[in-house]
Amino acid sequence: MALTEPEAGSDLQAVQMRARLDPDSGRWHLSGVKQFITNGCARILLVLARSEQGSNDGRGLSLFVCESGPGLTVQRIEDKLGIHGSPTCELHFDEVPAELVGARRRGLTRYVMSLMNGARVAVAAQAVGIAEAALRAAVAYGAARRQFGQAVDRFPAVYEMLTRSKARIVAARALLYETTRWVDLKDGYDDLAGQQGGRLTGETRNEAKRAARIAAVLTPLCKAYSTEIANQVAYDSLQVHGGSGYMKEYDVERYVRDARVTNIYEGTTQLQHVAAMGGLIQRVLDPLMEQMSTLPFEGRLARLRAEVDEARQHLGRAVRFVVEAKDPECHDLAARRLCEAEAEVFTAYLLLRDALADPRRQALAEHHVAEAVPAARAGCDAVLRADRTLIDRREEILGL
Ligand SMILES: Cc1cc2nc3c(=O)[nH]c(=O)nc-3n(C[C@H](O)[C@H](O)[C@H](O)COP(=O)(O)OP(=O)(O)OC[C@H]3O[C@@H](n4cnc5c(N)ncnc54)[C@H](O)[C@@H]3O)c2cc1C
């Protein structure tokens, strides 16, 4: 999927690759440069290009499919930090014949957005997998390595890194599965609508809309949460290895490098936060959280549920505060903290729900709540503090 260009990364509306329709043959031809293209040396490429000359936004872009051949040059293969299993290419197009995919002008707004949403869930899964591999390596190393007469995983500082990583992975995986569930529902309703001539009616229509809204918030939230967690877990897993972790001889240094791209490609974490904010502010996930909150928890789980409920109310206050401030810069500045808090609270409910179904998961849920609730509260406190230092005095801070 060739989208990125030197001047169009996060901002894909700026894509300049030219698509020219030859009036005689009726064929399209692509000219321009694409960069950072995974498997760009493959035989078939999907390319986002500007089909409407004179346009300068996403509505002038269409999606094309083309084959490698004359006019298409792999100019370079990047020398990069990680994921060395796949080549990342700079591609030069010079009048490369191509076929239009689907409807003209819908390249970015319909097809690429849809492909990217699918890819974002896949990258979240990739991140959970890397994190799991890193943790397994750290657990094995921590049990085998002895210092001061005992295995290093007996030291609180070490087992705290391992257990925190475990809880984070389980939370990310729970969020990933919940996301895939809603994405599958949305896709199912889309298929149904297709079979019924594009129209759903009554309750089915409402359910389809609900699934689409939930999938649209969960996808970026899950991508941001899982990929940031994969980086933290890989980092801590290397730390558990001590100096050995820094050596190529051990797999863990590769996990650190491979995790690093997951929160960059298919949209950076910052862009995921931008994408999640609309639905977050509309509290799209609140009914799901309310539903989980009313499960028949008892004893210790009921007390934990009350803590999570309280954190959710605090999050609601922080969101209302940002909405009422009506200040776009404050809104953007609060995005990271609100998205992180939303993910912490949502995953806390998921893990309590899972602990209710399987008591063996209770300790893990307790540990996650003990980490997630204070983290969410601290983020919301920072938002509610309404400190304008970063807006008014960031140059002073950076200039020191
Ligand atoms: C290994 C690898 C493989 C890749 N494979 C592909 C591929 O197959 N196909 C493809 O098309 N692309 C691919 N990419 C490109 C990738 O999708 C982009 O690098 C990514 O989307 C970020 O764009 P950029 O590098 O131009 O960064 P920029 O957009 O320049 O971002 C720089 C910084 O600014 C931040 N930023 C930018 N805009 C905003 C905003 N509105 N709000 C807040 N923060 C913002 C970003 O989060 C980032 O921190 C690949 C990249 C890598 C590293």
The ligand as an SDF file (V2000), in Angstrom:
LIG
                    3D

 53 58  0  0  0  0  0  0  0  0999 V2000
    9.3070    0.7690    8.6340 C   0  0  0  0  0  0  0  0  0  0  0  0
    8.2310    1.6040    8.0160 C   0  0  0  0  0  0  0  0  0  0  0  0
    7.3680    1.0310    7.0920 C   0  0  0  0  0  0  0  0  0  0  0  0
    6.3920    1.7990    6.4840 C   0  0  0  0  0  0  0  0  0  0  0  0
    5.5610    1.2410    5.5500 N   0  0  0  0  0  0  0  0  0  0  0  0
    4.7090    2.0230    4.8500 C   0  0  0  0  0  0  0  0  0  0  0  0
    3.9210    1.4880    3.7680 C   0  0  0  0  0  0  0  0  0  0  0  0
    3.9570    0.3000    3.4770 O   0  0  0  0  0  0  0  0  0  0  0  0
    3.1400    2.3320    3.0730 N   0  0  0  0  0  0  0  0  0  0  0  0
    3.0490    3.6530    3.3560 C   0  0  0  0  0  0  0  0  0  0  0  0
    2.3240    4.3660    2.6600 O   0  0  0  0  0  0  0  0  0  0  0  0
    3.7500    4.2020    4.3890 N   0  0  0  0  0  0  0  0  0  0  0  0
    4.5750    3.4240    5.1270 C   0  0  0  0  0  0  0  0  0  0  0  0
    5.3240    3.9540    6.1590 N   0  0  0  0  0  0  0  0  0  0  0  0
    5.2000    5.3780    6.4580 C   0  0  0  0  0  0  0  0  0  0  0  0
    4.4430    5.6520    7.7700 C   0  0  0  0  0  0  0  0  0  0  0  0
    3.0880    5.3560    7.6310 O   0  0  0  0  0  0  0  0  0  0  0  0
    4.7200    7.1110    8.1480 C   0  0  0  0  0  0  0  0  0  0  0  0
    6.0900    7.2130    8.4860 O   0  0  0  0  0  0  0  0  0  0  0  0
    3.8490    7.5820    9.2980 C   0  0  0  0  0  0  0  0  0  0  0  0
    2.4980    7.6450    8.9230 O   0  0  0  0  0  0  0  0  0  0  0  0
    4.2840    8.9550    9.8290 C   0  0  0  0  0  0  0  0  0  0  0  0
    4.4750    9.8630    8.7990 O   0  0  0  0  0  0  0  0  0  0  0  0
    5.8470   10.7030    8.7330 P   0  0  0  0  0  0  0  0  0  0  0  0
    6.9680    9.7380    8.8300 O   0  0  0  0  0  0  0  0  0  0  0  0
    5.8090   11.5840    7.5510 O   0  0  0  0  0  0  0  0  0  0  0  0
    5.8510   11.5720   10.0490 O   0  0  0  0  0  0  0  0  0  0  0  0
    5.2110   13.0160   10.2040 P   0  0  0  0  0  0  0  0  0  0  0  0
    3.8110   13.0150    9.7110 O   0  0  0  0  0  0  0  0  0  0  0  0
    6.1400   14.0320    9.6390 O   0  0  0  0  0  0  0  0  0  0  0  0
    5.1800   13.1560   11.7920 O   0  0  0  0  0  0  0  0  0  0  0  0
    6.2460   13.6900   12.5840 C   0  0  0  0  0  0  0  0  0  0  0  0
    5.7210   13.8540   14.0210 C   0  0  0  0  0  0  0  0  0  0  0  0
    4.6320   14.7950   14.0320 O   0  0  0  0  0  0  0  0  0  0  0  0
    3.4880   14.2030   14.6280 C   0  0  0  0  0  0  0  0  0  0  0  0
    2.2800   14.7210   13.9720 N   0  0  0  0  0  0  0  0  0  0  0  0
    2.0600   14.8930   12.6440 C   0  0  0  0  0  0  0  0  0  0  0  0
    0.8320   15.3760   12.4340 N   0  0  0  0  0  0  0  0  0  0  0  0
    0.2500   15.5220   13.6440 C   0  0  0  0  0  0  0  0  0  0  0  0
   -1.0330   15.9770   14.1020 C   0  0  0  0  0  0  0  0  0  0  0  0
   -1.9800   16.3830   13.2620 N   0  0  0  0  0  0  0  0  0  0  0  0
   -1.2850   15.9740   15.4370 N   0  0  0  0  0  0  0  0  0  0  0  0
   -0.3480   15.5510   16.3130 C   0  0  0  0  0  0  0  0  0  0  0  0
    0.8760   15.1300   15.9500 N   0  0  0  0  0  0  0  0  0  0  0  0
    1.1720   15.1030   14.6280 C   0  0  0  0  0  0  0  0  0  0  0  0
    3.6680   12.7100   14.4370 C   0  0  0  0  0  0  0  0  0  0  0  0
    2.9300   11.9550   15.4000 O   0  0  0  0  0  0  0  0  0  0  0  0
    5.1730   12.5650   14.6030 C   0  0  0  0  0  0  0  0  0  0  0  0
    5.4770   12.4780   15.9770 O   0  0  0  0  0  0  0  0  0  0  0  0
    6.2700    3.1860    6.8080 C   0  0  0  0  0  0  0  0  0  0  0  0
    7.1360    3.7470    7.7720 C   0  0  0  0  0  0  0  0  0  0  0  0
    8.1000    2.9710    8.3690 C   0  0  0  0  0  0  0  0  0  0  0  0
    8.9940    3.6100    9.3910 C   0  0  0  0  0  0  0  0  0  0  0  0
  1  2  1  0
  2  3  1  0
  2 52  2  0
  3  4  2  0
  4  5  1  0
  4 50  1  0
  5  6  2  0
  6  7  1  0
  6 13  1  0
  7  8  2  0
  7  9  1  0
  9 10  1  0
 10 11  2  0
 10 12  1  0
 12 13  2  0
 13 14  1  0
 14 15  1  0
 14 50  1  0
 15 16  1  0
 16 17  1  0
 16 18  1  0
 18 19  1  0
 18 20  1  0
 20 21  1  0
 20 22  1  0
 22 23  1  0
 23 24  1  0
 24 25  2  0
 24 26  1  0
 24 27  1  0
 27 28  1  0
 28 29  2  0
 28 30  1  0
 28 31  1  0
 31 32  1  0
 32 33  1  0
 33 34  1  0
 33 48  1  0
 34 35  1  0
 35 36  1  0
 35 46  1  0
 36 37  1  0
 36 45  1  0
 37 38  2  0
 38 39  1  0
 39 40  1  0
 39 45  2  0
 40 41  1  0
 40 42  2  0
 42 43  1  0
 43 44  2  0
 44 45  1  0
 46 47  1  0
 46 48  1  0
 48 49  1  0
 50 51  2  0
 51 52  1  0
 52 53  1  0
M  END
$$$$
